[in-house]
Amino acid sequence: MICDDCNYYMWDEDDEMYYCTVNIDEDDLARIMESNFRQCPYFRHDDEYQIVKHQM
């Protein structure tokens, strides 16, 4: 999975780096790290046309 396409992957101008902005608690993070996820369960595709579809 490419993080660049995720809605939660945001640019921080102060650090000049991208960060994942999903609010994950320690328990959820531990489950993700211990499991065999091949893809992030919080991934949401950055689809600007999705908003337009709802407006039609």
Secondary structure, DSSP 4 states (H G I P E B T S, - for coil): --GGGBTTEEEETTTTEEEE-----HHHHHHHHHS--SS-TT--B--HHHHHHHH-
